[in-house]
Amino acid sequence: MKKPDKIICPNCNLEYRKDLKECLRCNADLSSPTKSKNEWGKKAIFFFISIILVPILIPIIGAFANRIINPHPDIAFDEILEFDRRLAALENIMGERFIEVLEELREDILFDLGSIADLELGEIIELAESGEAEAQFVLSTFYYIGTIMPKDFVLAASWAAQSAEQGNVQAQSFLGFMYVFGEGVPQNYYQATEWFRKAAEQENIFAQYLLGVMYAQGLGVPRNYFRASEWSRMAADQGYAPAQAILGNLYYSGLGVHQNYSQATEWFRKAAEQENEIAQAVLGGMYHFGLGVAQDYFQAAKWFRNAAEQGVSFAQYSLGMAYLSGHGVSQNFLQATEWLRKAAEQGYAHAQYALGVSYGAGRGLPLDYLQASKWYRKAAEQEHAPAQAILGTLYHFGLGVPQDDFLSVYWIRKAAEQGDAPAQAILGSIYKFGSNGVAQDIVQAIIWYNRAAEQGFELAIQRLEELANR
């Protein structure tokens, strides 16, 4: 027997026989033609893209806030800018970037041994055993590297300590590194800080910078941003780019110094002009938002590009967004996609989300819900709330993924619990109508509508008024 044709309510998405004129739940007129589920799915995705807005700017220490603006119907969104915490935020500087800087500095020390390293090995050992500090440091590096002498971190630390105690500044810094990494000595940030301090007091710019970081992080010493700014400034004044970038961060966030965007921008600029990729990315953000400088999208794109070409994911993402919106560059969806993909492949959640939108909207890429769902999932798994909300929508309509009510609610709830207003409103509707495998619960519906309404989300406000007038 042939199944009767179905018609879908445009308000609550319930299916009815085609001859029904009015929705039994919301009383909507069903006499006019309705859209297919796929068409409604597309509408839902564009709805999400165009309405999400988080216009809050917070300090670099907490990162630039998300911004998704829809100034023109031909542009899916204008910008989402957030400083990459792994690269820019002080609170994570002991992570990948700090270790990377330490390793770079250690390499500089290991291969800057002075003329004594040109002596015969026997002469160096003899001088070291006689107490000559420079020879002791050189012998320490030989044991550390393991080419001229057998690799032995314990002996490397022993000879470095003997040299450092005599005031050799390179040995003091090197011994600080060994305590940070726990090489040849137990890992001990306090001891590391003490040796960095001794070298810093001898005007060693690397040690001054590292001591500033130790104070900013509270590693081996109580956290003290004022001390961090003092030591960072000493190295920054000598032209050391990483210290200049740190000092810019401190001025931006008002940590240890009076907050001053102009000063922050100047220090970021000094570091950026020395090809410091982190400072270049941040300087691009300062120009984009007009913080400490006149807003200038052209300058923003220029600095984003410099950092993007050095592999900074935040800058790649920002340059992609500039191409998407035509801010500071000619609008070019192909270029936008290229830079967004570079950032997305590095795991940058906002770029993954943006790439999902590009596939889902067919801008710069063929319309492909399978690829869209792939990139939304990658962002969603990093707790990106808008991506979670849209992924839930895709599961609801079966776009790019199998239709699954459970996973639809799962992802929408995760977004709602993070404060995403559209997701909160949708979750409210799920409870209101008892859809997607969820039992009807008006109390829960009101709770979630209220949360969205508190953020000014108009649809949630309307739903609350409807419930109040029932």
C-alpha positions as a Markdown table, in Angstrom:
| # | Residue | x | y | z |
|---|---|---|---|---|
| 1 | Met | 0.0 | 0.0 | 0.0 |
| 2 | Lys | 1.3 | 3.4 | -0.9 |
| 3 | Lys | 2.2 | 5.6 | 2.0 |
| 4 | Pro | 0.3 | 8.9 | 2.0 |
| 5 | Asp | 2.2 | 12.1 | 1.1 |
| 6 | Lys | 3.6 | 14.0 | 4.0 |
| 7 | Ile | 3.7 | 17.7 | 4.8 |
| 8 | Ile | 6.1 | 19.3 | 7.3 |
| 9 | Cys | 5.1 | 22.0 | 9.8 |
| 10 | Pro | 7.4 | 25.0 | 9.2 |
| 11 | Asn | 7.4 | 25.9 | 12.9 |
| 12 | Cys | 7.8 | 22.7 | 14.8 |
| 13 | Asn | 9.0 | 20.3 | 12.0 |
| 14 | Leu | 6.3 | 17.7 | 12.7 |
| 15 | Glu | 5.1 | 15.6 | 9.7 |
| 16 | Tyr | 1.4 | 15.3 | 8.9 |
| 17 | Arg | -0.8 | 13.9 | 6.1 |
| 18 | Lys | -0.8 | 16.2 | 3.1 |
| 19 | Asp | -4.5 | 16.9 | 3.3 |
| 20 | Leu | -4.2 | 18.4 | 6.8 |
| 21 | Lys | -4.6 | 22.2 | 6.8 |
| 22 | Glu | -3.4 | 23.2 | 10.3 |
| 23 | Cys | -0.7 | 21.9 | 12.6 |
| 24 | Leu | -2.2 | 20.1 | 15.6 |
| 25 | Arg | 0.6 | 21.5 | 17.9 |
| 26 | Cys | 1.2 | 25.1 | 16.9 |
| 27 | Asn | -1.8 | 25.8 | 14.7 |
| 28 | Ala | 0.4 | 26.9 | 11.8 |
| 29 | Asp | -1.1 | 27.1 | 8.3 |
| 30 | Leu | -0.1 | 23.9 | 6.4 |
| 31 | Ser | -1.9 | 24.8 | 3.2 |
| 32 | Ser | 1.1 | 26.5 | 1.6 |
| 33 | Pro | 4.0 | 24.3 | 0.2 |
| 34 | Thr | 6.7 | 23.4 | 2.7 |
| 35 | Lys | 10.4 | 22.8 | 2.3 |
| 36 | Ser | 12.0 | 19.4 | 2.3 |
| 37 | Lys | 14.1 | 18.4 | 5.4 |
| 38 | Asn | 17.3 | 19.0 | 3.4 |
| 39 | Glu | 16.2 | 22.6 | 2.5 |
| 40 | Trp | 15.3 | 23.2 | 6.1 |
| 41 | Gly | 18.7 | 21.8 | 7.1 |
| 42 | Lys | 20.4 | 24.3 | 4.9 |
| 43 | Lys | 18.3 | 27.1 | 6.4 |
| 44 | Ala | 19.1 | 26.0 | 9.9 |
| 45 | Ile | 22.8 | 26.1 | 9.2 |
| 46 | Phe | 22.7 | 29.6 | 7.6 |
| 47 | Phe | 20.6 | 30.7 | 10.6 |
| 48 | Phe | 23.3 | 29.6 | 13.0 |
| 49 | Ile | 26.0 | 31.2 | 10.9 |
| 50 | Ser | 24.3 | 34.6 | 10.7 |
| 51 | Ile | 23.2 | 35.1 | 14.3 |
| 52 | Ile | 26.1 | 34.0 | 16.5 |
| 53 | Leu | 27.8 | 37.1 | 18.0 |
| 54 | Val | 30.1 | 37.3 | 21.0 |
| 55 | Pro | 31.2 | 41.0 | 21.0 |
| 56 | Ile | 33.3 | 40.8 | 24.2 |
| 57 | Leu | 37.0 | 41.8 | 24.2 |
| 58 | Ile | 39.0 | 40.4 | 27.0 |
| 59 | Pro | 42.8 | 40.8 | 27.7 |
| 60 | Ile | 45.4 | 38.7 | 25.9 |
| 61 | Ile | 45.9 | 36.7 | 29.1 |
| 62 | Gly | 42.4 | 35.3 | 28.5 |
| 63 | Ala | 42.7 | 35.8 | 24.7 |
| 64 | Phe | 40.7 | 38.0 | 22.3 |
| 65 | Ala | 37.1 | 37.0 | 22.3 |
| 66 | Asn | 35.3 | 35.4 | 19.5 |
| 67 | Arg | 33.6 | 37.7 | 17.0 |
| 68 | Ile | 31.2 | 36.5 | 14.3 |
| 69 | Ile | 29.5 | 39.4 | 12.6 |
| 70 | Asn | 27.2 | 39.3 | 9.6 |
| 71 | Pro | 27.3 | 42.8 | 8.0 |
| 72 | His | 26.4 | 41.7 | 4.5 |
| 73 | Pro | 24.2 | 38.8 | 3.4 |
| 74 | Asp | 26.8 | 37.6 | 0.8 |
| 75 | Ile | 29.3 | 37.0 | 3.6 |
| 76 | Ala | 28.6 | 34.1 | 5.9 |
| 77 | Phe | 30.4 | 35.8 | 8.7 |
| 78 | Asp | 32.9 | 38.5 | 9.1 |
| 79 | Glu | 35.5 | 37.5 | 11.8 |
| 80 | Ile | 36.3 | 35.3 | 14.7 |
| 81 | Leu | 39.5 | 36.6 | 16.3 |
| 82 | Glu | 41.1 | 34.9 | 19.3 |
| 83 | Phe | 44.7 | 35.1 | 20.3 |
| 84 | Asp | 46.2 | 31.6 | 20.3 |
| 85 | Arg | 46.7 | 30.8 | 24.0 |
| 86 | Arg | 49.4 | 28.2 | 23.2 |
| 87 | Leu | 51.4 | 30.9 | 21.6 |
| 88 | Ala | 50.5 | 34.3 | 23.1 |
| 89 | Ala | 49.1 | 33.9 | 26.6 |
| 90 | Leu | 51.4 | 34.3 | 29.6 |
| 91 | Glu | 49.6 | 31.6 | 31.5 |
| 92 | Asn | 50.7 | 28.9 | 29.0 |
| 93 | Ile | 54.1 | 30.2 | 28.2 |
| 94 | Met | 55.7 | 27.4 | 30.2 |
| 95 | Gly | 54.1 | 25.1 | 27.5 |
| 96 | Glu | 55.3 | 24.5 | 24.0 |
| 97 | Arg | 56.6 | 28.0 | 23.2 |
| 98 | Phe | 58.6 | 28.4 | 26.4 |
| 99 | Ile | 60.3 | 25.1 | 26.1 |
| 100 | Glu | 61.0 | 25.9 | 22.4 |
| 101 | Val | 62.6 | 29.2 | 23.4 |
| 102 | Leu | 64.6 | 27.5 | 26.1 |
| 103 | Glu | 65.9 | 25.0 | 23.6 |
| 104 | Glu | 66.8 | 27.7 | 21.2 |
| 105 | Leu | 68.7 | 29.6 | 23.9 |
| 106 | Arg | 70.5 | 26.5 | 25.1 |
| 107 | Glu | 71.6 | 25.9 | 21.5 |
| 108 | Asp | 73.0 | 29.4 | 21.4 |
| 109 | Ile | 75.0 | 28.8 | 24.6 |
| 110 | Leu | 76.3 | 25.4 | 23.5 |
| 111 | Phe | 77.7 | 26.7 | 20.2 |
| 112 | Asp | 79.1 | 30.0 | 21.6 |
| 113 | Leu | 82.1 | 28.6 | 23.5 |
| 114 | Gly | 84.8 | 31.2 | 22.8 |
| 115 | Ser | 88.4 | 30.6 | 21.7 |
| 116 | Ile | 89.2 | 28.2 | 24.5 |
| 117 | Ala | 87.1 | 25.5 | 22.7 |
| 118 | Asp | 89.7 | 25.6 | 19.9 |
| 119 | Leu | 92.4 | 24.2 | 22.2 |
| 120 | Glu | 93.3 | 20.5 | 22.3 |
| 121 | Leu | 91.0 | 18.4 | 24.4 |
| 122 | Gly | 93.8 | 17.5 | 26.8 |
| 123 | Glu | 94.6 | 21.2 | 27.4 |
| 124 | Ile | 90.9 | 22.0 | 28.0 |
| 125 | Ile | 90.7 | 19.1 | 30.6 |
| 126 | Glu | 93.9 | 20.3 | 32.3 |
| 127 | Leu | 92.7 | 23.9 | 32.5 |
| 128 | Ala | 89.3 | 22.7 | 33.8 |
| 129 | Glu | 90.8 | 20.6 | 36.5 |
| 130 | Ser | 93.0 | 23.5 | 37.5 |
| 131 | Gly | 89.9 | 25.6 | 38.1 |
| 132 | Glu | 89.7 | 27.7 | 35.0 |
| 133 | Ala | 86.0 | 28.6 | 34.8 |
| 134 | Glu | 85.7 | 29.0 | 31.0 |
| 135 | Ala | 87.4 | 25.6 | 30.4 |
| 136 | Gln | 85.1 | 24.1 | 33.0 |
| 137 | Phe | 82.1 | 25.4 | 31.1 |
| 138 | Val | 83.4 | 24.2 | 27.7 |
| 139 | Leu | 84.1 | 20.7 | 29.2 |
| 140 | Ser | 80.5 | 20.7 | 30.5 |
| 141 | Thr | 79.1 | 21.3 | 27.0 |
| 142 | Phe | 81.3 | 18.5 | 25.6 |
| 143 | Tyr | 79.8 | 16.1 | 28.1 |
| 144 | Tyr | 76.3 | 17.5 | 27.4 |
| 145 | Ile | 76.5 | 17.2 | 23.6 |
| 146 | Gly | 78.3 | 13.8 | 23.6 |
| 147 | Thr | 80.4 | 14.1 | 20.5 |
| 148 | Ile | 83.9 | 15.0 | 21.8 |
| 149 | Met | 83.3 | 13.3 | 25.2 |
| 150 | Pro | 80.8 | 10.5 | 26.1 |
| 151 | Lys | 77.4 | 12.0 | 26.7 |
| 152 | Asp | 76.9 | 12.3 | 30.5 |
| 153 | Phe | 74.4 | 14.8 | 31.9 |
| 154 | Val | 75.7 | 14.3 | 35.5 |
| 155 | Leu | 79.2 | 15.3 | 34.6 |
| 156 | Ala | 77.9 | 18.1 | 32.4 |
| 157 | Ala | 76.0 | 19.5 | 35.4 |
| 158 | Ser | 79.0 | 19.0 | 37.7 |
| 159 | Trp | 81.4 | 21.0 | 35.5 |
| 160 | Ala | 78.7 | 23.6 | 34.8 |
| 161 | Ala | 78.2 | 24.1 | 38.5 |
| 162 | Gln | 81.9 | 24.5 | 39.2 |
| 163 | Ser | 82.1 | 27.2 | 36.4 |
| 164 | Ala | 78.9 | 28.9 | 37.5 |
| 165 | Glu | 80.0 | 29.2 | 41.1 |
| 166 | Gln | 83.0 | 31.2 | 39.8 |
| 167 | Gly | 80.7 | 33.6 | 38.1 |
| 168 | Asn | 80.8 | 32.4 | 34.5 |
| 169 | Val | 77.6 | 33.8 | 33.1 |
| 170 | Gln | 77.2 | 31.2 | 30.3 |
| 171 | Ala | 77.6 | 28.4 | 32.8 |
| 172 | Gln | 75.0 | 30.1 | 35.2 |
| 173 | Ser | 72.4 | 30.2 | 32.4 |
| 174 | Phe | 73.2 | 26.7 | 31.2 |
| 175 | Leu | 72.9 | 25.3 | 34.7 |
| 176 | Gly | 69.5 | 27.1 | 35.0 |
| 177 | Phe | 68.4 | 25.2 | 31.9 |
| 178 | Met | 69.6 | 21.9 | 33.3 |
| 179 | Tyr | 67.5 | 22.5 | 36.5 |
| 180 | Val | 64.5 | 23.4 | 34.3 |
| 181 | Phe | 64.8 | 20.2 | 32.3 |
| 182 | Gly | 66.0 | 18.0 | 35.1 |
| 183 | Glu | 69.1 | 17.0 | 33.1 |
| 184 | Gly | 72.0 | 15.7 | 35.3 |
| 185 | Val | 70.3 | 17.3 | 38.3 |
| 186 | Pro | 66.8 | 16.8 | 39.8 |
| 187 | Gln | 64.3 | 19.2 | 38.2 |
| 188 | Asn | 64.1 | 22.2 | 40.4 |
| 189 | Tyr | 62.5 | 25.5 | 39.3 |
| 190 | Tyr | 63.8 | 27.3 | 42.4 |
| 191 | Gln | 67.4 | 26.4 | 41.6 |
| 192 | Ala | 66.8 | 27.3 | 38.0 |
| 193 | Thr | 65.5 | 30.7 | 39.0 |
| 194 | Glu | 68.5 | 31.3 | 41.3 |
| 195 | Trp | 71.0 | 30.6 | 38.5 |
| 196 | Phe | 69.1 | 32.6 | 36.0 |
| 197 | Arg | 69.1 | 35.5 | 38.6 |
| 198 | Lys | 72.9 | 35.3 | 38.9 |
| 199 | Ala | 73.3 | 35.5 | 35.2 |
| 200 | Ala | 70.7 | 38.2 | 34.8 |
| 201 | Glu | 72.5 | 40.4 | 37.4 |
| 202 | Gln | 75.5 | 40.2 | 35.0 |
| 203 | Glu | 73.3 | 41.8 | 32.2 |
| 204 | Asn | 72.8 | 38.5 | 30.4 |
| 205 | Ile | 69.7 | 39.3 | 28.3 |
| 206 | Phe | 68.6 | 35.6 | 27.9 |
| 207 | Ala | 68.7 | 35.2 | 31.7 |
| 208 | Gln | 66.9 | 38.5 | 32.2 |
| 209 | Tyr | 64.1 | 37.3 | 29.9 |
| 210 | Leu | 63.9 | 33.9 | 31.4 |
| 211 | Leu | 63.8 | 35.3 | 34.9 |
| 212 | Gly | 60.9 | 37.6 | 33.9 |
| 213 | Val | 59.1 | 34.5 | 32.6 |
| 214 | Met | 59.7 | 32.6 | 35.9 |
| 215 | Tyr | 58.2 | 35.5 | 37.8 |
| 216 | Ala | 55.2 | 35.7 | 35.5 |
| 217 | Gln | 54.6 | 32.0 | 35.9 |
| 218 | Gly | 55.4 | 31.7 | 39.5 |
| 219 | Leu | 58.0 | 29.0 | 38.8 |
| 220 | Gly | 60.5 | 28.7 | 41.6 |
| 221 | Val | 59.4 | 32.0 | 42.9 |
| 222 | Pro | 56.0 | 33.5 | 44.0 |
| 223 | Arg | 54.2 | 34.9 | 41.0 |
| 224 | Asn | 55.0 | 38.6 | 40.7 |
| 225 | Tyr | 54.1 | 40.5 | 37.6 |
| 226 | Phe | 55.9 | 43.6 | 38.7 |
| 227 | Arg | 59.2 | 41.7 | 39.0 |
| 228 | Ala | 58.3 | 40.0 | 35.6 |
| 229 | Ser | 57.9 | 43.4 | 34.0 |
| 230 | Glu | 61.2 | 44.7 | 35.5 |
| 231 | Trp | 63.3 | 41.8 | 34.2 |
| 232 | Ser | 61.5 | 41.6 | 30.9 |
| 233 | Arg | 62.1 | 45.4 | 30.4 |
| 234 | Met | 65.9 | 44.9 | 31.0 |
| 235 | Ala | 66.1 | 42.4 | 28.2 |
| 236 | Ala | 63.6 | 44.3 | 26.0 |
| 237 | Asp | 65.6 | 47.5 | 26.3 |
| 238 | Gln | 68.6 | 45.6 | 25.0 |
| 239 | Gly | 66.6 | 44.6 | 21.9 |
| 240 | Tyr | 65.7 | 41.0 | 22.8 |
| 241 | Ala | 62.5 | 40.3 | 20.8 |
| 242 | Pro | 60.9 | 37.6 | 23.0 |
| 243 | Ala | 61.2 | 39.9 | 26.0 |
| 244 | Gln | 59.7 | 42.8 | 24.0 |
| 245 | Ala | 56.7 | 40.6 | 23.2 |
| 246 | Ile | 56.3 | 39.6 | 26.9 |
| 247 | Leu | 56.5 | 43.2 | 27.9 |
| 248 | Gly | 53.8 | 44.0 | 25.3 |
| 249 | Asn | 51.6 | 41.4 | 26.8 |
| 250 | Leu | 52.1 | 42.8 | 30.3 |
| 251 | Tyr | 51.1 | 46.3 | 29.1 |
| 252 | Tyr | 48.1 | 45.0 | 27.2 |
| 253 | Ser | 46.7 | 43.2 | 30.2 |
| 254 | Gly | 47.9 | 45.6 | 32.9 |
| 255 | Leu | 49.9 | 43.0 | 34.8 |
| 256 | Gly | 52.8 | 44.5 | 36.8 |
| 257 | Val | 52.4 | 47.8 | 34.9 |
| 258 | His | 49.6 | 50.3 | 34.2 |
| 259 | Gln | 47.5 | 49.0 | 31.3 |
| 260 | Asn | 48.5 | 50.9 | 28.2 |
| 261 | Tyr | 47.5 | 49.8 | 24.7 |
| 262 | Ser | 49.9 | 52.3 | 23.1 |
| 263 | Gln | 52.8 | 51.0 | 25.0 |
| 264 | Ala | 51.7 | 47.4 | 24.3 |
| 265 | Thr | 51.6 | 48.1 | 20.6 |
| 266 | Glu | 55.0 | 49.7 | 20.5 |
| 267 | Trp | 56.7 | 46.7 | 22.2 |
| 268 | Phe | 54.8 | 44.3 | 20.0 |
| 269 | Arg | 56.0 | 46.3 | 17.0 |
| 270 | Lys | 59.7 | 46.3 | 18.2 |
| 271 | Ala | 59.5 | 42.5 | 18.5 |
| 272 | Ala | 57.6 | 42.1 | 15.2 |
| 273 | Glu | 60.1 | 44.1 | 13.3 |
| 274 | Gln | 62.7 | 41.5 | 14.4 |
| 275 | Glu | 60.6 | 38.8 | 12.8 |
| 276 | Asn | 59.1 | 37.5 | 16.1 |
| 277 | Glu | 56.2 | 35.6 | 14.7 |
| 278 | Ile | 54.1 | 35.8 | 17.9 |
| 279 | Ala | 54.5 | 39.6 | 18.1 |
| 280 | Gln | 53.6 | 39.9 | 14.4 |
| 281 | Ala | 50.3 | 37.9 | 15.0 |
| 282 | Val | 49.4 | 40.0 | 18.1 |
| 283 | Leu | 50.3 | 43.3 | 16.3 |
| 284 | Gly | 47.9 | 42.2 | 13.5 |
| 285 | Gly | 45.2 | 41.9 | 16.2 |
| 286 | Met | 46.0 | 45.3 | 17.6 |
| 287 | Tyr | 45.6 | 46.9 | 14.2 |
| 288 | His | 42.4 | 44.9 | 13.5 |
| 289 | Phe | 40.7 | 46.1 | 16.6 |
| 290 | Gly | 42.3 | 49.6 | 16.8 |
| 291 | Leu | 43.9 | 49.0 | 20.1 |
| 292 | Gly | 46.7 | 51.4 | 20.8 |
| 293 | Val | 46.7 | 52.4 | 17.1 |
| 294 | Ala | 44.2 | 53.6 | 14.6 |
| 295 | Gln | 42.2 | 50.7 | 13.2 |
| 296 | Asp | 43.8 | 49.7 | 10.0 |
| 297 | Tyr | 42.7 | 46.5 | 8.3 |
| 298 | Phe | 45.5 | 46.8 | 5.7 |
| 299 | Gln | 48.2 | 46.8 | 8.4 |
| 300 | Ala | 46.4 | 44.1 | 10.2 |
| 301 | Ala | 46.5 | 41.8 | 7.1 |
| 302 | Lys | 50.2 | 42.7 | 6.5 |
| 303 | Trp | 51.2 | 41.5 | 10.0 |
| 304 | Phe | 48.9 | 38.5 | 9.9 |
| 305 | Arg | 50.5 | 37.5 | 6.7 |
| 306 | Asn | 54.1 | 37.8 | 8.1 |
| 307 | Ala | 53.2 | 35.6 | 11.0 |
| 308 | Ala | 51.1 | 33.2 | 8.9 |
| 309 | Glu | 54.0 | 32.6 | 6.6 |
| 310 | Gln | 56.0 | 31.5 | 9.7 |
| 311 | Gly | 53.3 | 29.0 | 10.6 |
| 312 | Val | 51.4 | 30.7 | 13.4 |
| 313 | Ser | 48.0 | 29.1 | 13.3 |
| 314 | Phe | 46.1 | 32.1 | 14.7 |
| 315 | Ala | 47.6 | 34.4 | 12.1 |
| 316 | Gln | 46.8 | 31.9 | 9.3 |
| 317 | Tyr | 43.3 | 31.8 | 10.5 |
| 318 | Ser | 43.0 | 35.6 | 10.8 |
| 319 | Leu | 44.4 | 36.1 | 7.3 |
| 320 | Gly | 41.9 | 33.6 | 6.0 |
| 321 | Met | 39.1 | 35.6 | 7.7 |
| 322 | Ala | 40.5 | 38.8 | 6.2 |
| 323 | Tyr | 40.3 | 37.3 | 2.7 |
| 324 | Leu | 36.8 | 36.0 | 3.5 |
| 325 | Ser | 35.5 | 39.5 | 4.5 |
| 326 | Gly | 37.7 | 41.6 | 2.3 |
| 327 | His | 39.3 | 43.5 | 5.2 |
| 328 | Gly | 42.7 | 44.8 | 4.2 |
| 329 | Val | 42.9 | 42.5 | 1.2 |
| 330 | Ser | 40.7 | 41.9 | -1.9 |
| 331 | Gln | 38.0 | 39.5 | -1.0 |
| 332 | Asn | 39.1 | 36.0 | -2.3 |
| 333 | Phe | 37.3 | 32.9 | -1.2 |
| 334 | Leu | 40.0 | 30.7 | -2.6 |
| 335 | Gln | 42.7 | 32.4 | -0.6 |
| 336 | Ala | 40.5 | 32.4 | 2.4 |
| 337 | Thr | 40.0 | 28.6 | 2.2 |
| 338 | Glu | 43.8 | 28.0 | 1.7 |
| 339 | Trp | 44.8 | 29.9 | 4.9 |
| 340 | Leu | 41.9 | 28.6 | 6.9 |
| 341 | Arg | 42.9 | 25.0 | 5.9 |
| 342 | Lys | 46.5 | 25.6 | 7.0 |
| 343 | Ala | 45.3 | 26.7 | 10.4 |
| 344 | Ala | 42.7 | 24.0 | 10.7 |
| 345 | Glu | 45.2 | 21.3 | 9.9 |
| 346 | Gln | 47.3 | 22.6 | 12.8 |
| 347 | Gly | 44.3 | 22.0 | 15.1 |
| 348 | Tyr | 43.1 | 25.6 | 15.5 |
| 349 | Ala | 39.5 | 25.1 | 16.5 |
| 350 | His | 38.2 | 28.4 | 15.1 |
| 351 | Ala | 39.7 | 27.7 | 11.7 |
| 352 | Gln | 38.2 | 24.2 | 11.8 |
| 353 | Tyr | 34.8 | 25.8 | 12.5 |
| 354 | Ala | 35.3 | 28.4 | 9.7 |
| 355 | Leu | 36.3 | 25.7 | 7.2 |
| 356 | Gly | 33.1 | 23.7 | 8.2 |
| 357 | Val | 31.1 | 26.8 | 7.5 |
| 358 | Ser | 32.8 | 27.3 | 4.1 |
| 359 | Tyr | 31.9 | 23.7 | 3.1 |
| 360 | Gly | 28.4 | 24.0 | 4.6 |
| 361 | Ala | 27.7 | 27.3 | 2.8 |
| 362 | Gly | 29.6 | 26.5 | -0.4 |
| 363 | Arg | 31.7 | 29.6 | -0.3 |
| 364 | Gly | 35.1 | 29.1 | -1.8 |
| 365 | Leu | 34.5 | 25.3 | -1.8 |
| 366 | Pro | 31.9 | 23.0 | -3.3 |
| 367 | Leu | 28.8 | 22.5 | -1.0 |
| 368 | Asp | 29.8 | 19.4 | 0.9 |
| 369 | Tyr | 28.0 | 18.5 | 4.1 |
| 370 | Leu | 30.3 | 15.5 | 4.7 |
| 371 | Gln | 33.4 | 17.7 | 4.8 |
| 372 | Ala | 31.5 | 20.3 | 6.8 |
| 373 | Ser | 30.6 | 17.8 | 9.4 |
| 374 | Lys | 34.2 | 16.5 | 9.5 |
| 375 | Trp | 35.6 | 20.0 | 10.3 |
| 376 | Tyr | 32.7 | 20.9 | 12.7 |
| 377 | Arg | 33.4 | 17.7 | 14.6 |
| 378 | Lys | 37.1 | 18.5 | 15.0 |
| 379 | Ala | 36.2 | 21.9 | 16.4 |
| 380 | Ala | 33.4 | 20.5 | 18.5 |
| 381 | Glu | 35.8 | 18.0 | 20.1 |
| 382 | Gln | 37.9 | 21.0 | 21.2 |
| 383 | Glu | 34.8 | 22.4 | 23.0 |
| 384 | His | 34.1 | 25.0 | 20.3 |
| 385 | Ala | 30.4 | 25.7 | 21.2 |
| 386 | Pro | 29.1 | 27.0 | 17.9 |
| 387 | Ala | 30.6 | 24.0 | 16.1 |
| 388 | Gln | 28.9 | 21.7 | 18.6 |
| 389 | Ala | 25.6 | 23.4 | 18.0 |
| 390 | Ile | 25.8 | 23.1 | 14.2 |
| 391 | Leu | 27.1 | 19.5 | 14.5 |
| 392 | Gly | 24.0 | 18.8 | 16.6 |
| 393 | Thr | 21.8 | 20.4 | 13.8 |
| 394 | Leu | 23.5 | 18.2 | 11.2 |
| 395 | Tyr | 22.7 | 15.1 | 13.2 |
| 396 | His | 19.1 | 16.2 | 13.5 |
| 397 | Phe | 18.6 | 16.6 | 9.7 |
| 398 | Gly | 21.1 | 13.8 | 8.7 |
| 399 | Leu | 23.2 | 16.2 | 6.7 |
| 400 | Gly | 26.7 | 14.8 | 6.1 |
| 401 | Val | 26.2 | 12.4 | 9.0 |
| 402 | Pro | 23.6 | 9.7 | 9.7 |
| 403 | Gln | 20.4 | 11.1 | 11.2 |
| 404 | Asp | 20.7 | 10.5 | 15.0 |
| 405 | Asp | 18.4 | 12.2 | 17.6 |
| 406 | Phe | 20.6 | 11.1 | 20.5 |
| 407 | Leu | 23.8 | 12.7 | 19.0 |
| 408 | Ser | 21.8 | 15.7 | 17.9 |
| 409 | Val | 20.8 | 16.4 | 21.5 |
| 410 | Tyr | 24.2 | 15.4 | 22.9 |
| 411 | Trp | 26.1 | 18.1 | 20.8 |
| 412 | Ile | 23.4 | 20.8 | 21.2 |
| 413 | Arg | 23.4 | 20.3 | 25.0 |
| 414 | Lys | 27.2 | 20.5 | 25.1 |
| 415 | Ala | 27.0 | 23.9 | 23.3 |
| 416 | Ala | 24.2 | 25.1 | 25.5 |
| 417 | Glu | 26.0 | 24.2 | 28.7 |
| 418 | Gln | 28.9 | 26.4 | 27.4 |
| 419 | Gly | 26.6 | 29.3 | 27.1 |
| 420 | Asp | 25.9 | 29.3 | 23.4 |
| 421 | Ala | 22.6 | 31.2 | 23.2 |
| 422 | Pro | 21.2 | 29.6 | 19.9 |
| 423 | Ala | 21.9 | 26.1 | 21.3 |
| 424 | Gln | 20.2 | 27.0 | 24.6 |
| 425 | Ala | 17.1 | 28.2 | 22.6 |
| 426 | Ile | 17.1 | 25.0 | 20.5 |
| 427 | Leu | 17.4 | 22.9 | 23.7 |
| 428 | Gly | 14.5 | 24.8 | 25.1 |
| 429 | Ser | 12.4 | 24.0 | 22.1 |
| 430 | Ile | 13.4 | 20.3 | 22.3 |
| 431 | Tyr | 12.1 | 20.2 | 25.8 |
| 432 | Lys | 9.0 | 22.3 | 25.0 |
| 433 | Phe | 7.9 | 19.9 | 22.2 |
| 434 | Gly | 9.4 | 16.7 | 23.6 |
| 435 | Ser | 11.3 | 16.0 | 20.4 |
| 436 | Asn | 14.5 | 14.2 | 19.4 |
| 437 | Gly | 13.9 | 11.4 | 21.9 |
| 438 | Val | 13.6 | 13.8 | 24.8 |
| 439 | Ala | 10.5 | 13.8 | 27.1 |
| 440 | Gln | 8.5 | 17.0 | 27.1 |
| 441 | Asp | 9.4 | 19.1 | 30.1 |
| 442 | Ile | 8.1 | 22.7 | 30.2 |
| 443 | Val | 10.1 | 23.6 | 33.3 |
| 444 | Gln | 13.4 | 22.6 | 31.5 |
| 445 | Ala | 12.2 | 24.4 | 28.4 |
| 446 | Ile | 11.7 | 27.6 | 30.4 |
| 447 | Ile | 15.1 | 27.2 | 32.1 |
| 448 | Trp | 17.0 | 27.0 | 28.7 |
| 449 | Tyr | 14.9 | 29.7 | 27.1 |
| 450 | Asn | 15.7 | 32.0 | 30.1 |
| 451 | Arg | 19.4 | 31.3 | 29.7 |
| 452 | Ala | 19.3 | 32.3 | 26.0 |
| 453 | Ala | 17.0 | 35.3 | 26.7 |
| 454 | Glu | 19.4 | 36.6 | 29.3 |
| 455 | Gln | 22.0 | 36.9 | 26.5 |
| 456 | Gly | 19.4 | 38.9 | 24.5 |
| 457 | Phe | 18.6 | 36.1 | 22.1 |
| 458 | Glu | 15.4 | 37.2 | 20.4 |
| 459 | Leu | 13.9 | 33.9 | 19.5 |
| 460 | Ala | 14.2 | 32.7 | 23.1 |
| 461 | Ile | 12.5 | 35.9 | 24.3 |
| 462 | Gln | 9.6 | 35.2 | 21.9 |
| 463 | Arg | 9.3 | 31.6 | 23.0 |
| 464 | Leu | 9.1 | 32.7 | 26.7 |
| 465 | Glu | 6.3 | 35.2 | 25.8 |
| 466 | Glu | 4.4 | 32.5 | 24.0 |
| 467 | Leu | 4.6 | 30.2 | 27.0 |
| 468 | Ala | 3.5 | 33.1 | 29.3 |
| 469 | Asn | 0.5 | 33.7 | 27.2 |
| 470 | Arg | -0.7 | 30.1 | 27.0 |
